[in-house]
Amino acid sequence: MLYQYHCACCDKVVASTDKVCSECGSQNIRTPYGFWIFCIIACLAAAIVFKVAHLYLQDNQNVPVKQSFLDTLHQSDKAN
């Protein structure tokens, strides 16, 4: 079987229903899905951080608008 529960102390394979390791008596049984859950949560957090940074940069982006010569003349005509 590819996914097996292991004792955290002696790394012996135990059944999923065992609460105590028969080899050393440890009650710390490691699940085979812990790494996958960590990977999924890490990817989700990275996606959220990326999206928040993208939205922050998009909202705070100031693009300078270059005035044309005709706009400058039009403004000076309004001032007079």
mmCIF file of the N, C-alpha and C atoms, coordinates in Angstrom:
data_MODEL
# 
_entry.id   MODEL 
# 
loop_
_atom_site.group_PDB 
_atom_site.id 
_atom_site.type_symbol 
_atom_site.label_atom_id 
_atom_site.label_alt_id 
_atom_site.label_comp_id 
_atom_site.label_asym_id 
_atom_site.label_entity_id 
_atom_site.label_seq_id 
_atom_site.pdbx_PDB_ins_code 
_atom_site.Cartn_x 
_atom_site.Cartn_y 
_atom_site.Cartn_z 
_atom_site.occupancy 
_atom_site.B_iso_or_equiv 
_atom_site.pdbx_formal_charge 
_atom_site.auth_seq_id 
_atom_site.auth_comp_id 
_atom_site.auth_asym_id 
_atom_site.auth_atom_id 
_atom_site.pdbx_PDB_model_num 
ATOM 1   N N  . MET A 1 1  ? 0.853  -1.181 0.000   1.00 0.00 ? 1  MET A N  1 
ATOM 2   C CA . MET A 1 1  ? 0.000  0.000  0.000   1.00 0.00 ? 1  MET A CA 1 
ATOM 3   C C  . MET A 1 1  ? 0.895  1.239  0.000   1.00 0.00 ? 1  MET A C  1 
ATOM 4   N N  . LEU A 1 2  ? 0.550  2.217  -0.826  1.00 0.00 ? 2  LEU A N  1 
ATOM 5   C CA . LEU A 1 2  ? 1.365  3.410  -0.980  1.00 0.00 ? 2  LEU A CA 1 
ATOM 6   C C  . LEU A 1 2  ? 1.248  4.333  0.234   1.00 0.00 ? 2  LEU A C  1 
ATOM 7   N N  . TYR A 1 3  ? 0.046  4.551  0.724   1.00 0.00 ? 3  TYR A N  1 
ATOM 8   C CA . TYR A 1 3  ? -0.175 5.431  1.863   1.00 0.00 ? 3  TYR A CA 1 
ATOM 9   C C  . TYR A 1 3  ? -0.340 4.585  3.117   1.00 0.00 ? 3  TYR A C  1 
ATOM 10  N N  . GLN A 1 4  ? 0.612  4.696  4.041   1.00 0.00 ? 4  GLN A N  1 
ATOM 11  C CA . GLN A 1 4  ? 0.571  3.912  5.273   1.00 0.00 ? 4  GLN A CA 1 
ATOM 12  C C  . GLN A 1 4  ? 0.784  4.825  6.463   1.00 0.00 ? 4  GLN A C  1 
ATOM 13  N N  . TYR A 1 5  ? 0.192  4.435  7.565   1.00 0.00 ? 5  TYR A N  1 
ATOM 14  C CA . TYR A 1 5  ? 0.401  5.146  8.819   1.00 0.00 ? 5  TYR A CA 1 
ATOM 15  C C  . TYR A 1 5  ? 1.696  4.637  9.433   1.00 0.00 ? 5  TYR A C  1 
ATOM 16  N N  . HIS A 1 6  ? 2.464  5.556  10.030  1.00 0.00 ? 6  HIS A N  1 
ATOM 17  C CA . HIS A 1 6  ? 3.750  5.203  10.629  1.00 0.00 ? 6  HIS A CA 1 
ATOM 18  C C  . HIS A 1 6  ? 3.804  5.707  12.066  1.00 0.00 ? 6  HIS A C  1 
ATOM 19  N N  . CYS A 1 7  ? 4.552  4.984  12.880  1.00 0.00 ? 7  CYS A N  1 
ATOM 20  C CA . CYS A 1 7  ? 4.835  5.446  14.230  1.00 0.00 ? 7  CYS A CA 1 
ATOM 21  C C  . CYS A 1 7  ? 5.860  6.564  14.126  1.00 0.00 ? 7  CYS A C  1 
ATOM 22  N N  . ALA A 1 8  ? 5.649  7.656  14.831  1.00 0.00 ? 8  ALA A N  1 
ATOM 23  C CA . ALA A 1 8  ? 6.569  8.785  14.768  1.00 0.00 ? 8  ALA A CA 1 
ATOM 24  C C  . ALA A 1 8  ? 7.859  8.511  15.525  1.00 0.00 ? 8  ALA A C  1 
ATOM 25  N N  . CYS A 1 9  ? 7.838  7.558  16.419  1.00 0.00 ? 9  CYS A N  1 
ATOM 26  C CA . CYS A 1 9  ? 9.020  7.260  17.229  1.00 0.00 ? 9  CYS A CA 1 
ATOM 27  C C  . CYS A 1 9  ? 9.962  6.294  16.504  1.00 0.00 ? 9  CYS A C  1 
ATOM 28  N N  . CYS A 1 10 ? 9.446  5.129  16.110  1.00 0.00 ? 10 CYS A N  1 
ATOM 29  C CA . CYS A 1 10 ? 10.298 4.100  15.518  1.00 0.00 ? 10 CYS A CA 1 
ATOM 30  C C  . CYS A 1 10 ? 10.091 3.921  14.024  1.00 0.00 ? 10 CYS A C  1 
ATOM 31  N N  . ASP A 1 11 ? 9.162  4.670  13.411  1.00 0.00 ? 11 ASP A N  1 
ATOM 32  C CA . ASP A 1 11 ? 8.863  4.645  11.979  1.00 0.00 ? 11 ASP A CA 1 
ATOM 33  C C  . ASP A 1 11 ? 8.383  3.269  11.506  1.00 0.00 ? 11 ASP A C  1 
ATOM 34  N N  . LYS A 1 12 ? 7.735  2.535  12.393  1.00 0.00 ? 12 LYS A N  1 
ATOM 35  C CA . LYS A 1 12 ? 7.171  1.232  12.031  1.00 0.00 ? 12 LYS A CA 1 
ATOM 36  C C  . LYS A 1 12 ? 5.787  1.449  11.430  1.00 0.00 ? 12 LYS A C  1 
ATOM 37  N N  . VAL A 1 13 ? 5.450  0.669  10.412  1.00 0.00 ? 13 VAL A N  1 
ATOM 38  C CA . VAL A 1 13 ? 4.138  0.765  9.778   1.00 0.00 ? 13 VAL A CA 1 
ATOM 39  C C  . VAL A 1 13 ? 3.097  0.189  10.727  1.00 0.00 ? 13 VAL A C  1 
ATOM 40  N N  . VAL A 1 14 ? 2.012  0.957  10.961  1.00 0.00 ? 14 VAL A N  1 
ATOM 41  C CA . VAL A 1 14 ? 0.924  0.518  11.838  1.00 0.00 ? 14 VAL A CA 1 
ATOM 42  C C  . VAL A 1 14 ? -0.389 0.629  11.072  1.00 0.00 ? 14 VAL A C  1 
ATOM 43  N N  . ALA A 1 15 ? -1.393 -0.044 11.548  1.00 0.00 ? 15 ALA A N  1 
ATOM 44  C CA . ALA A 1 15 ? -2.720 0.024  10.937  1.00 0.00 ? 15 ALA A CA 1 
ATOM 45  C C  . ALA A 1 15 ? -3.369 1.365  11.262  1.00 0.00 ? 15 ALA A C  1 
ATOM 46  N N  . SER A 1 16 ? -4.296 1.768  10.424  1.00 0.00 ? 16 SER A N  1 
ATOM 47  C CA . SER A 1 16 ? -4.947 3.064  10.636  1.00 0.00 ? 16 SER A CA 1 
ATOM 48  C C  . SER A 1 16 ? -5.827 3.068  11.875  1.00 0.00 ? 16 SER A C  1 
ATOM 49  N N  . THR A 1 17 ? -6.215 1.897  12.367  1.00 0.00 ? 17 THR A N  1 
ATOM 50  C CA . THR A 1 17 ? -7.075 1.814  13.545  1.00 0.00 ? 17 THR A CA 1 
ATOM 51  C C  . THR A 1 17 ? -6.273 1.731  14.839  1.00 0.00 ? 17 THR A C  1 
ATOM 52  N N  . ASP A 1 18 ? -4.954 1.509  14.744  1.00 0.00 ? 18 ASP A N  1 
ATOM 53  C CA . ASP A 1 18 ? -4.118 1.415  15.953  1.00 0.00 ? 18 ASP A CA 1 
ATOM 54  C C  . ASP A 1 18 ? -3.952 2.782  16.591  1.00 0.00 ? 18 ASP A C  1 
ATOM 55  N N  . LYS A 1 19 ? -4.072 2.817  17.902  1.00 0.00 ? 19 LYS A N  1 
ATOM 56  C CA . LYS A 1 19 ? -3.864 4.053  18.662  1.00 0.00 ? 19 LYS A CA 1 
ATOM 57  C C  . LYS A 1 19 ? -2.498 4.079  19.316  1.00 0.00 ? 19 LYS A C  1 
ATOM 58  N N  . VAL A 1 20 ? -1.877 2.889  19.466  1.00 0.00 ? 20 VAL A N  1 
ATOM 59  C CA . VAL A 1 20 ? -0.580 2.763  20.115  1.00 0.00 ? 20 VAL A CA 1 
ATOM 60  C C  . VAL A 1 20 ? 0.294  1.872  19.243  1.00 0.00 ? 20 VAL A C  1 
ATOM 61  N N  . CYS A 1 21 ? 1.559  2.229  19.106  1.00 0.00 ? 21 CYS A N  1 
ATOM 62  C CA . CYS A 1 21 ? 2.508  1.417  18.346  1.00 0.00 ? 21 CYS A CA 1 
ATOM 63  C C  . CYS A 1 21 ? 2.814  0.141  19.120  1.00 0.00 ? 21 CYS A C  1 
ATOM 64  N N  . SER A 1 22 ? 2.756  -0.982 18.437  1.00 0.00 ? 22 SER A N  1 
ATOM 65  C CA . SER A 1 22 ? 3.024  -2.262 19.099  1.00 0.00 ? 22 SER A CA 1 
ATOM 66  C C  . SER A 1 22 ? 4.517  -2.462 19.350  1.00 0.00 ? 22 SER A C  1 
ATOM 67  N N  . GLU A 1 23 ? 5.368  -1.729 18.652  1.00 0.00 ? 23 GLU A N  1 
ATOM 68  C CA . GLU A 1 23 ? 6.819  -1.874 18.792  1.00 0.00 ? 23 GLU A CA 1 
ATOM 69  C C  . GLU A 1 23 ? 7.360  -1.096 19.999  1.00 0.00 ? 23 GLU A C  1 
ATOM 70  N N  . CYS A 1 24 ? 7.032  0.181  20.084  1.00 0.00 ? 24 CYS A N  1 
ATOM 71  C CA . CYS A 1 24 ? 7.622  1.018  21.137  1.00 0.00 ? 24 CYS A CA 1 
ATOM 72  C C  . CYS A 1 24 ? 6.592  1.578  22.120  1.00 0.00 ? 24 CYS A C  1 
ATOM 73  N N  . GLY A 1 25 ? 5.309  1.462  21.820  1.00 0.00 ? 25 GLY A N  1 
ATOM 74  C CA . GLY A 1 25 ? 4.282  1.950  22.736  1.00 0.00 ? 25 GLY A CA 1 
ATOM 75  C C  . GLY A 1 25 ? 3.939  3.422  22.546  1.00 0.00 ? 25 GLY A C  1 
ATOM 76  N N  . SER A 1 26 ? 4.487  4.048  21.537  1.00 0.00 ? 26 SER A N  1 
ATOM 77  C CA . SER A 1 26 ? 4.228  5.462  21.294  1.00 0.00 ? 26 SER A CA 1 
ATOM 78  C C  . SER A 1 26 ? 2.787  5.660  20.821  1.00 0.00 ? 26 SER A C  1 
ATOM 79  N N  . GLN A 1 27 ? 2.189  6.765  21.241  1.00 0.00 ? 27 GLN A N  1 
ATOM 80  C CA . GLN A 1 27 ? 0.832  7.089  20.810  1.00 0.00 ? 27 GLN A CA 1 
ATOM 81  C C  . GLN A 1 27 ? 0.839  8.123  19.689  1.00 0.00 ? 27 GLN A C  1 
ATOM 82  N N  . ASN A 1 28 ? 2.015  8.479  19.229  1.00 0.00 ? 28 ASN A N  1 
ATOM 83  C CA . ASN A 1 28 ? 2.132  9.470  18.152  1.00 0.00 ? 28 ASN A CA 1 
ATOM 84  C C  . ASN A 1 28 ? 2.202  8.742  16.817  1.00 0.00 ? 28 ASN A C  1 
ATOM 85  N N  . ILE A 1 29 ? 1.058  8.648  16.141  1.00 0.00 ? 29 ILE A N  1 
ATOM 86  C CA . ILE A 1 29 ? 0.951  7.969  14.858  1.00 0.00 ? 29 ILE A CA 1 
ATOM 87  C C  . ILE A 1 29 ? 0.835  9.033  13.765  1.00 0.00 ? 29 ILE A C  1 
ATOM 88  N N  . ARG A 1 30 ? 1.719  8.960  12.781  1.00 0.00 ? 30 ARG A N  1 
ATOM 89  C CA . ARG A 1 30 ? 1.723  9.938  11.689  1.00 0.00 ? 30 ARG A CA 1 
ATOM 90  C C  . ARG A 1 30 ? 0.792  9.481  10.572  1.00 0.00 ? 30 ARG A C  1 
ATOM 91  N N  . THR A 1 31 ? -0.022 10.403 10.097  1.00 0.00 ? 31 THR A N  1 
ATOM 92  C CA . THR A 1 31 ? -0.936 10.126 8.999   1.00 0.00 ? 31 THR A CA 1 
ATOM 93  C C  . THR A 1 31 ? -0.214 10.318 7.670   1.00 0.00 ? 31 THR A C  1 
ATOM 94  N N  . PRO A 1 32 ? -0.563 9.569  6.655   1.00 0.00 ? 32 PRO A N  1 
ATOM 95  C CA . PRO A 1 32 ? 0.101  9.744  5.366   1.00 0.00 ? 32 PRO A CA 1 
ATOM 96  C C  . PRO A 1 32 ? -0.382 10.968 4.592   1.00 0.00 ? 32 PRO A C  1 
ATOM 97  N N  . TYR A 1 33 ? -1.425 11.621 5.073   1.00 0.00 ? 33 TYR A N  1 
ATOM 98  C CA . TYR A 1 33 ? -2.007 12.740 4.346   1.00 0.00 ? 33 TYR A CA 1 
ATOM 99  C C  . TYR A 1 33 ? -1.543 14.095 4.864   1.00 0.00 ? 33 TYR A C  1 
ATOM 100 N N  . GLY A 1 34 ? -0.736 14.118 5.895   1.00 0.00 ? 34 GLY A N  1 
ATOM 101 C CA . GLY A 1 34 ? -0.279 15.386 6.466   1.00 0.00 ? 34 GLY A CA 1 
ATOM 102 C C  . GLY A 1 34 ? 0.506  16.231 5.475   1.00 0.00 ? 34 GLY A C  1 
ATOM 103 N N  . PHE A 1 35 ? 1.387  15.601 4.717   1.00 0.00 ? 35 PHE A N  1 
ATOM 104 C CA . PHE A 1 35 ? 2.193  16.340 3.742   1.00 0.00 ? 35 PHE A CA 1 
ATOM 105 C C  . PHE A 1 35 ? 1.326  16.934 2.644   1.00 0.00 ? 35 PHE A C  1 
ATOM 106 N N  . TRP A 1 36 ? 0.342  16.181 2.178   1.00 0.00 ? 36 TRP A N  1 
ATOM 107 C CA . TRP A 1 36 ? -0.534 16.674 1.114   1.00 0.00 ? 36 TRP A CA 1 
ATOM 108 C C  . TRP A 1 36 ? -1.403 17.825 1.599   1.00 0.00 ? 36 TRP A C  1 
ATOM 109 N N  . ILE A 1 37 ? -1.875 17.733 2.824   1.00 0.00 ? 37 ILE A N  1 
ATOM 110 C CA . ILE A 1 37 ? -2.671 18.833 3.386   1.00 0.00 ? 37 ILE A CA 1 
ATOM 111 C C  . ILE A 1 37 ? -1.810 20.084 3.501   1.00 0.00 ? 37 ILE A C  1 
ATOM 112 N N  . PHE A 1 38 ? -0.563 19.921 3.949   1.00 0.00 ? 38 PHE A N  1 
ATOM 113 C CA . PHE A 1 38 ? 0.361  21.051 4.038   1.00 0.00 ? 38 PHE A CA 1 
ATOM 114 C C  . PHE A 1 38 ? 0.584  21.679 2.658   1.00 0.00 ? 38 PHE A C  1 
ATOM 115 N N  . CYS A 1 39 ? 0.781  20.853 1.632   1.00 0.00 ? 39 CYS A N  1 
ATOM 116 C CA . CYS A 1 39 ? 1.012  21.365 0.278   1.00 0.00 ? 39 CYS A CA 1 
ATOM 117 C C  . CYS A 1 39 ? -0.194 22.137 -0.244  1.00 0.00 ? 39 CYS A C  1 
ATOM 118 N N  . ILE A 1 40 ? -1.377 21.617 -0.006  1.00 0.00 ? 40 ILE A N  1 
ATOM 119 C CA . ILE A 1 40 ? -2.586 22.287 -0.479  1.00 0.00 ? 40 ILE A CA 1 
ATOM 120 C C  . ILE A 1 40 ? -2.774 23.624 0.228   1.00 0.00 ? 40 ILE A C  1 
ATOM 121 N N  . ILE A 1 41 ? -2.552 23.647 1.531   1.00 0.00 ? 41 ILE A N  1 
ATOM 122 C CA . ILE A 1 41 ? -2.695 24.902 2.284   1.00 0.00 ? 41 ILE A CA 1 
ATOM 123 C C  . ILE A 1 41 ? -1.627 25.906 1.868   1.00 0.00 ? 41 ILE A C  1 
ATOM 124 N N  . ALA A 1 42 ? -0.399 25.443 1.630   1.00 0.00 ? 42 ALA A N  1 
ATOM 125 C CA . ALA A 1 42 ? 0.674  26.338 1.199   1.00 0.00 ? 42 ALA A CA 1 
ATOM 126 C C  . ALA A 1 42 ? 0.378  26.932 -0.178  1.00 0.00 ? 42 ALA A C  1 
ATOM 127 N N  . CYS A 1 43 ? -0.127 26.124 -1.089  1.00 0.00 ? 43 CYS A N  1 
ATOM 128 C CA . CYS A 1 43 ? -0.483 26.631 -2.421  1.00 0.00 ? 43 CYS A CA 1 
ATOM 129 C C  . CYS A 1 43 ? -1.638 27.618 -2.350  1.00 0.00 ? 43 CYS A C  1 
ATOM 130 N N  . LEU A 1 44 ? -2.612 27.330 -1.525  1.00 0.00 ? 44 LEU A N  1 
ATOM 131 C CA . LEU A 1 44 ? -3.738 28.243 -1.354  1.00 0.00 ? 44 LEU A CA 1 
ATOM 132 C C  . LEU A 1 44 ? -3.275 29.572 -0.768  1.00 0.00 ? 44 LEU A C  1 
ATOM 133 N N  . ALA A 1 45 ? -2.402 29.514 0.227   1.00 0.00 ? 45 ALA A N  1 
ATOM 134 C CA . ALA A 1 45 ? -1.871 30.749 0.827   1.00 0.00 ? 45 ALA A CA 1 
ATOM 135 C C  . ALA A 1 45 ? -1.055 31.537 -0.188  1.00 0.00 ? 45 ALA A C  1 
ATOM 136 N N  . ALA A 1 46 ? -0.257 30.860 -0.994  1.00 0.00 ? 46 ALA A N  1 
ATOM 137 C CA . ALA A 1 46 ? 0.534  31.554 -2.013  1.00 0.00 ? 46 ALA A CA 1 
ATOM 138 C C  . ALA A 1 46 ? -0.373 32.218 -3.048  1.00 0.00 ? 46 ALA A C  1 
ATOM 139 N N  . ALA A 1 47 ? -1.438 31.539 -3.448  1.00 0.00 ? 47 ALA A N  1 
ATOM 140 C CA . ALA A 1 47 ? -2.373 32.123 -4.412  1.00 0.00 ? 47 ALA A CA 1 
ATOM 141 C C  . ALA A 1 47 ? -3.071 33.347 -3.833  1.00 0.00 ? 47 ALA A C  1 
ATOM 142 N N  . ILE A 1 48 ? -3.438 33.283 -2.563  1.00 0.00 ? 48 ILE A N  1 
ATOM 143 C CA . ILE A 1 48 ? -4.107 34.426 -1.924  1.00 0.00 ? 48 ILE A CA 1 
ATOM 144 C C  . ILE A 1 48 ? -3.143 35.604 -1.811  1.00 0.00 ? 48 ILE A C  1 
ATOM 145 N N  . VAL A 1 49 ? -1.913 35.344 -1.403  1.00 0.00 ? 49 VAL A N  1 
ATOM 146 C CA . VAL A 1 49 ? -0.915 36.420 -1.293  1.00 0.00 ? 49 VAL A CA 1 
ATOM 147 C C  . VAL A 1 49 ? -0.654 37.036 -2.669  1.00 0.00 ? 49 VAL A C  1 
ATOM 148 N N  . PHE A 1 50 ? -0.529 36.201 -3.685  1.00 0.00 ? 50 PHE A N  1 
ATOM 149 C CA . PHE A 1 50 ? -0.305 36.709 -5.044  1.00 0.00 ? 50 PHE A CA 1 
ATOM 150 C C  . PHE A 1 50 ? -1.467 37.588 -5.500  1.00 0.00 ? 50 PHE A C  1 
ATOM 151 N N  . LYS A 1 51 ? -2.693 37.158 -5.246  1.00 0.00 ? 51 LYS A N  1 
ATOM 152 C CA . LYS A 1 51 ? -3.868 37.923 -5.684  1.00 0.00 ? 51 LYS A CA 1 
ATOM 153 C C  . LYS A 1 51 ? -3.979 39.247 -4.918  1.00 0.00 ? 51 LYS A C  1 
ATOM 154 N N  . VAL A 1 52 ? -3.720 39.221 -3.615  1.00 0.00 ? 52 VAL A N  1 
ATOM 155 C CA . VAL A 1 52 ? -3.775 40.459 -2.824  1.00 0.00 ? 52 VAL A CA 1 
ATOM 156 C C  . VAL A 1 52 ? -2.699 41.433 -3.284  1.00 0.00 ? 52 VAL A C  1 
ATOM 157 N N  . ALA A 1 53 ? -1.494 40.935 -3.548  1.00 0.00 ? 53 ALA A N  1 
ATOM 158 C CA . ALA A 1 53 ? -0.420 41.809 -4.036  1.00 0.00 ? 53 ALA A CA 1 
ATOM 159 C C  . ALA A 1 53 ? -0.769 42.376 -5.411  1.00 0.00 ? 53 ALA A C  1 
ATOM 160 N N  . HIS A 1 54 ? -1.366 41.556 -6.259  1.00 0.00 ? 54 HIS A N  1 
ATOM 161 C CA . HIS A 1 54 ? -1.764 42.022 -7.585  1.00 0.00 ? 54 HIS A CA 1 
ATOM 162 C C  . HIS A 1 54 ? -2.813 43.120 -7.477  1.00 0.00 ? 54 HIS A C  1 
ATOM 163 N N  . LEU A 1 55 ? -3.813 42.923 -6.625  1.00 0.00 ? 55 LEU A N  1 
ATOM 164 C CA . LEU A 1 55 ? -4.849 43.943 -6.450  1.00 0.00 ? 55 LEU A CA 1 
ATOM 165 C C  . LEU A 1 55 ? -4.285 45.216 -5.832  1.00 0.00 ? 55 LEU A C  1 
ATOM 166 N N  . TYR A 1 56 ? -3.364 45.063 -4.876  1.00 0.00 ? 56 TYR A N  1 
ATOM 167 C CA . TYR A 1 56 ? -2.752 46.237 -4.246  1.00 0.00 ? 56 TYR A CA 1 
ATOM 168 C C  . TYR A 1 56 ? -1.957 47.041 -5.269  1.00 0.00 ? 56 TYR A C  1 
ATOM 169 N N  . LEU A 1 57 ? -1.153 46.366 -6.067  1.00 0.00 ? 57 LEU A N  1 
ATOM 170 C CA . LEU A 1 57 ? -0.360 47.075 -7.069  1.00 0.00 ? 57 LEU A CA 1 
ATOM 171 C C  . LEU A 1 57 ? -1.241 47.678 -8.155  1.00 0.00 ? 57 LEU A C  1 
ATOM 172 N N  . GLN A 1 58 ? -2.324 47.014 -8.483  1.00 0.00 ? 58 GLN A N  1 
ATOM 173 C CA . GLN A 1 58 ? -3.224 47.531 -9.506  1.00 0.00 ? 58 GLN A CA 1 
ATOM 174 C C  . GLN A 1 58 ? -3.944 48.788 -9.020  1.00 0.00 ? 58 GLN A C  1 
ATOM 175 N N  . ASP A 1 59 ? -4.341 48.823 -7.752  1.00 0.00 ? 59 ASP A N  1 
ATOM 176 C CA . ASP A 1 59 ? -5.046 49.984 -7.219  1.00 0.00 ? 59 ASP A CA 1 
ATOM 177 C C  . ASP A 1 59 ? -4.125 51.171 -6.974  1.00 0.00 ? 59 ASP A C  1 
ATOM 178 N N  . ASN A 1 60 ? -2.873 50.911 -6.656  1.00 0.00 ? 60 ASN A N  1 
ATOM 179 C CA . ASN A 1 60 ? -1.946 51.988 -6.312  1.00 0.00 ? 60 ASN A CA 1 
ATOM 180 C C  . ASN A 1 60 ? -1.024 52.361 -7.457  1.00 0.00 ? 60 ASN A C  1 
ATOM 181 N N  . GLN A 1 61 ? -1.366 51.983 -8.644  1.00 0.00 ? 61 GLN A N  1 
ATOM 182 C CA . GLN A 1 61 ? -0.525 52.292 -9.789  1.00 0.00 ? 61 GLN A CA 1 
ATOM 183 C C  . GLN A 1 61 ? -0.902 53.666 -10.314 1.00 0.00 ? 61 GLN A C  1 
ATOM 184 N N  . ASN A 1 62 ? 0.042  54.578 -10.274 1.00 0.00 ? 62 ASN A N  1 
ATOM 185 C CA . ASN A 1 62 ? -0.173 55.924 -10.784 1.00 0.00 ? 62 ASN A CA 1 
ATOM 186 C C  . ASN A 1 62 ? 0.522  56.043 -12.135 1.00 0.00 ? 62 ASN A C  1 
ATOM 187 N N  . VAL A 1 63 ? -0.259 56.207 -13.168 1.00 0.00 ? 63 VAL A N  1 
ATOM 188 C CA . VAL A 1 63 ? 0.293  56.350 -14.507 1.00 0.00 ? 63 VAL A CA 1 
ATOM 189 C C  . VAL A 1 63 ? 0.296  57.832 -14.840 1.00 0.00 ? 63 VAL A C  1 
ATOM 190 N N  . PRO A 1 64 ? 1.479  58.390 -15.023 1.00 0.00 ? 64 PRO A N  1 
ATOM 191 C CA . PRO A 1 64 ? 1.509  59.822 -15.361 1.00 0.00 ? 64 PRO A CA 1 
ATOM 192 C C  . PRO A 1 64 ? 0.941  60.047 -16.763 1.00 0.00 ? 64 PRO A C  1 
ATOM 193 N N  . VAL A 1 65 ? 0.121  61.079 -16.866 1.00 0.00 ? 65 VAL A N  1 
ATOM 194 C CA . VAL A 1 65 ? -0.504 61.411 -18.139 1.00 0.00 ? 65 VAL A CA 1 
ATOM 195 C C  . VAL A 1 65 ? 0.268  62.579 -18.732 1.00 0.00 ? 65 VAL A C  1 
ATOM 196 N N  . LYS A 1 66 ? 0.778  62.349 -19.910 1.00 0.00 ? 66 LYS A N  1 
ATOM 197 C CA . LYS A 1 66 ? 1.563  63.393 -20.569 1.00 0.00 ? 66 LYS A CA 1 
ATOM 198 C C  . LYS A 1 66 ? 0.602  64.351 -21.272 1.00 0.00 ? 66 LYS A C  1 
ATOM 199 N N  . GLN A 1 67 ? 0.797  65.651 -21.015 1.00 0.00 ? 67 GLN A N  1 
ATOM 200 C CA . GLN A 1 67 ? -0.047 66.642 -21.659 1.00 0.00 ? 67 GLN A CA 1 
ATOM 201 C C  . GLN A 1 67 ? 0.496  66.941 -23.047 1.00 0.00 ? 67 GLN A C  1 
ATOM 202 N N  . SER A 1 68 ? -0.415 67.030 -23.974 1.00 0.00 ? 68 SER A N  1 
ATOM 203 C CA . SER A 1 68 ? 0.007  67.382 -25.332 1.00 0.00 ? 68 SER A CA 1 
ATOM 204 C C  . SER A 1 68 ? 0.102  68.902 -25.456 1.00 0.00 ? 68 SER A C  1 
ATOM 205 N N  . PHE A 1 69 ? 0.708  69.305 -26.525 1.00 0.00 ? 69 PHE A N  1 
ATOM 206 C CA . PHE A 1 69 ? 0.864  70.738 -26.776 1.00 0.00 ? 69 PHE A CA 1 
ATOM 207 C C  . PHE A 1 69 ? -0.493 71.410 -26.942 1.00 0.00 ? 69 PHE A C  1 
ATOM 208 N N  . LEU A 1 70 ? -1.423 70.727 -27.586 1.00 0.00 ? 70 LEU A N  1 
ATOM 209 C CA . LEU A 1 70 ? -2.761 71.299 -27.797 1.00 0.00 ? 70 LEU A CA 1 
ATOM 210 C C  . LEU A 1 70 ? -3.515 71.435 -26.478 1.00 0.00 ? 70 LEU A C  1 
ATOM 211 N N  . ASP A 1 71 ? -3.339 70.491 -25.556 1.00 0.00 ? 71 ASP A N  1 
ATOM 212 C CA . ASP A 1 71 ? -3.975 70.604 -24.236 1.00 0.00 ? 71 ASP A CA 1 
ATOM 213 C C  . ASP A 1 71 ? -3.435 71.808 -23.477 1.00 0.00 ? 71 ASP A C  1 
ATOM 214 N N  . THR A 1 72 ? -2.148 72.042 -23.588 1.00 0.00 ? 72 THR A N  1 
ATOM 215 C CA . THR A 1 72 ? -1.531 73.191 -22.917 1.00 0.00 ? 72 THR A CA 1 
ATOM 216 C C  . THR A 1 72 ? -2.067 74.495 -23.496 1.00 0.00 ? 72 THR A C  1 
ATOM 217 N N  . LEU A 1 73 ? -2.184 74.567 -24.809 1.00 0.00 ? 73 LEU A N  1 
ATOM 218 C CA . LEU A 1 73 ? -2.738 75.769 -25.438 1.00 0.00 ? 73 LEU A CA 1 
ATOM 219 C C  . LEU A 1 73 ? -4.199 75.972 -25.041 1.00 0.00 ? 73 LEU A C  1 
ATOM 220 N N  . HIS A 1 74 ? -4.955 74.888 -24.961 1.00 0.00 ? 74 HIS A N  1 
ATOM 221 C CA . HIS A 1 74 ? -6.365 74.992 -24.594 1.00 0.00 ? 74 HIS A CA 1 
ATOM 222 C C  . HIS A 1 74 ? -6.511 75.490 -23.158 1.00 0.00 ? 74 HIS A C  1 
ATOM 223 N N  . GLN A 1 75 ? -5.651 75.050 -22.258 1.00 0.00 ? 75 GLN A N  1 
ATOM 224 C CA . GLN A 1 75 ? -5.712 75.510 -20.880 1.00 0.00 ? 75 GLN A CA 1 
ATOM 225 C C  . GLN A 1 75 ? -5.307 76.979 -20.782 1.00 0.00 ? 75 GLN A C  1 
ATOM 226 N N  . SER A 1 76 ? -4.326 77.404 -21.547 1.00 0.00 ? 76 SER A N  1 
ATOM 227 C CA . SER A 1 76 ? -3.916 78.800 -21.515 1.00 0.00 ? 76 SER A CA 1 
ATOM 228 C C  . SER A 1 76 ? -4.994 79.705 -22.104 1.00 0.00 ? 76 SER A C  1 
ATOM 229 N N  . ASP A 1 77 ? -5.781 79.191 -23.067 1.00 0.00 ? 77 ASP A N  1 
ATOM 230 C CA . ASP A 1 77 ? -6.884 79.969 -23.621 1.00 0.00 ? 77 ASP A CA 1 
ATOM 231 C C  . ASP A 1 77 ? -7.996 80.143 -22.586 1.00 0.00 ? 77 ASP A C  1 
ATOM 232 N N  . LYS A 1 78 ? -8.233 79.129 -21.775 1.00 0.00 ? 78 LYS A N  1 
ATOM 233 C CA . LYS A 1 78 ? -9.253 79.227 -20.726 1.00 0.00 ? 78 LYS A CA 1 
ATOM 234 C C  . LYS A 1 78 ? -8.826 80.204 -19.637 1.00 0.00 ? 78 LYS A C  1 
ATOM 235 N N  . ALA A 1 79 ? -7.531 80.275 -19.360 1.00 0.00 ? 79 ALA A N  1 
ATOM 236 C CA . ALA A 1 79 ? -7.028 81.167 -18.334 1.00 0.00 ? 79 ALA A CA 1 
ATOM 237 C C  . ALA A 1 79 ? -7.153 82.613 -18.755 1.00 0.00 ? 79 ALA A C  1 
ATOM 238 N N  . ASN A 1 80 ? -7.064 82.898 -20.042 1.00 0.00 ? 80 ASN A N  1 
ATOM 239 C CA . ASN A 1 80 ? -7.141 84.271 -20.532 1.00 0.00 ? 80 ASN A CA 1 
ATOM 240 C C  . ASN A 1 80 ? -8.538 84.700 -20.666 1.00 0.00 ? 80 ASN A C  1 
# 
